[in-house]
Amino acid sequence: MCGVCGCGEGETRLEAVAATHTHGSHPPPAAGHTHAEVVRDDPAQRAHLVSVERDILSKNDALAAHNRSHFNSHRVLALNLVSSPGAGKTTLLVETLERLLPDNTVAVIEGDQETSADADRIRATGAPAIQVNTGKGCHLDAAMIDQAFGQLHFHDGILFIENVGNLVCPAGFDLGEAHKVVIASVTEGEDKPLKYPNMFAASSLMLVSKVDLLPHLDFDVELLIANARRVNPAIAVIQVSASNGEGMERWLHWLDGAVAMASASA
Amino acid sequence: MHEIALCNSLVGLIRDQQRERGFARVRRVIVEVGVLGHVDPHALDFAFEVEAKDSPAQDAVLEIREIEGRAWCMDCSELVSIAKRGDACPGCGGYGMIVEQGEELRLKELEVI
């Protein structure tokens, strides 16, 4: 087990689904590879050096590519929502779903180490949701999403994947999403993007959440945005509040644009 | 701090290589890790020891070769070296940088018997 965050393997549980589920009609692709063998003889030890040249995450990346084509063929825009714990991901998502649901098809995959509390909150809006408990794992991976998406039977809509609250580990694991959306709340530090640069570098959009609290805080939003752009000059930024609705229209407008772009490229 | 999961994948790759090439065991594992990536070399080293247990790479030495960070400065139109993400361009002091190198996480070579 990881001594820093407790990350471990082998305890993933998909809500109400056997972990051995296989997706018969969509077999995961074999991870393709090439290698040139370079052998250096060492007669004394019989040891020799073999060239491998494989990305360590190649299996996850191959499954993510499989998910991506699966999403495209089902006309699904998949978004990977990432933040630190407590940034307000679930509250913002519930508020987003309530605004989207009258006219849009949506579904949610919820990632948490334990409990189905978040999926229960999502289902209360009427949106289908499936909870993935990662056990000791500190992030969702592409295999978990492949299984969960198979259970959802979802097409023609927006799939929100709420990752485990963690700004470090989820940055490295492609799930097959069209975009990562990072949520940073104004109750955190302005230097979050510099402390966790990989996540902000990997995200297309930063939602600055809880902006209704700004009058009560000594928080410099412009500094947060400048720090995010230091690690990712192209990142889009929208300031939102799930409490008073500020910025929600701009966020929904961004979603419309992302759906249009995804359909154009499908 | 997902180095356990990464080393689990790494040991999986090593087992694949063993099936393909038929060596008995691994003495040295050479990986390339970009300094701008999401991996902490110390955590990787610790996690490797844990994950390699009872595998062909048990007791193997993990050799981590760091790959330096390089980014394209959009203002200078030049490739420059950076130590970490969010560093300014050493030429113009700006932040209009696109990372070109330094995110690698690759099993490069195995020394096998």
Contacts between the chains, C-beta under 8 A, distances in Angstrom:
chain1	res1	chain2	res2	distance
A	1	B	4	6.5
A	1	B	50	7.8
A	2	B	1	5.1
A	2	B	2	7.2
A	2	B	3	6.2
A	2	B	4	4.7
A	2	B	43	7.0
A	2	B	47	6.6
A	3	B	43	7.8
A	3	B	46	6.9
A	4	B	1	4.0
A	4	B	43	6.5
A	5	B	1	4.3
A	5	B	2	7.9
A	7	B	1	5.9
A	7	B	2	5.2
A	7	B	3	7.7
A	7	B	4	5.2
A	7	B	5	6.3
A	8	B	4	5.8
A	9	B	4	6.3
A	9	B	5	6.1
A	9	B	8	5.2
A	38	B	109	7.8
A	45	B	113	6.9
A	46	B	113	5.7
A	47	B	27	5.8
A	47	B	111	5.5
A	47	B	112	6.8
A	47	B	113	5.1
A	48	B	111	7.2
A	48	B	112	6.4
A	49	B	109	5.3
A	49	B	110	7.2
A	49	B	111	5.2
A	49	B	112	7.8
A	50	B	17	7.1
A	50	B	21	6.3
A	50	B	23	7.6
A	50	B	109	6.5
A	50	B	110	5.2
A	50	B	111	8.0
A	50	B	112	5.9
A	51	B	108	7.3
A	51	B	109	5.4
A	52	B	13	7.1
A	52	B	17	6.0
A	52	B	107	4.9
A	52	B	108	6.5
A	52	B	109	6.1
A	52	B	110	6.0
A	53	B	106	6.7
A	53	B	107	7.6
A	53	B	108	6.2
A	54	B	13	5.5
A	54	B	106	6.8
A	54	B	107	5.1
A	55	B	105	6.4
A	55	B	106	5.4
A	55	B	107	7.8
A	56	B	6	5.7
A	56	B	9	5.3
A	56	B	10	5.1
A	56	B	13	6.8
A	56	B	31	7.0
A	56	B	105	4.9
A	56	B	106	6.5
A	56	B	107	5.8
A	57	B	6	7.2
A	57	B	9	6.2
A	57	B	105	6.3
A	58	B	9	7.9
A	58	B	13	7.4
A	59	B	9	6.1
A	59	B	12	6.7
A	59	B	13	7.9
A	60	B	9	6.9
A	137	B	5	6.8
A	138	B	1	6.8
A	138	B	2	5.8
A	139	B	2	5.7
A	139	B	5	7.4
A	141	B	5	7.3
A	168	B	1	5.8
A	168	B	2	7.2
A	168	B	38	6.6
A	169	B	1	6.3
A	169	B	2	3.6
A	169	B	5	7.6
A	169	B	38	7.6
A	171	B	38	5.1
A	172	B	2	6.2
A	172	B	6	7.5
A	172	B	37	7.6
A	172	B	38	4.5
A	172	B	39	7.7
A	172	B	105	7.7
A	173	B	2	7.4
A	173	B	5	8.0
A	193	B	86	7.3
A	194	B	86	5.0
A	197	B	84	7.2
A	197	B	85	3.6
A	197	B	86	5.3
A	198	B	36	7.9
A	198	B	37	7.0
A	198	B	38	4.5
A	198	B	85	7.0
A	201	B	85	5.9
A	201	B	99	7.1
A	227	B	86	7.3
A	229	B	95	6.6
A	230	B	86	4.5
A	230	B	88	7.9
A	230	B	95	4.4
A	231	B	85	4.8
A	231	B	86	4.6
A	233	B	74	7.4
A	233	B	95	6.6
A	233	B	96	5.2
A	233	B	97	7.0
A	233	B	98	7.5
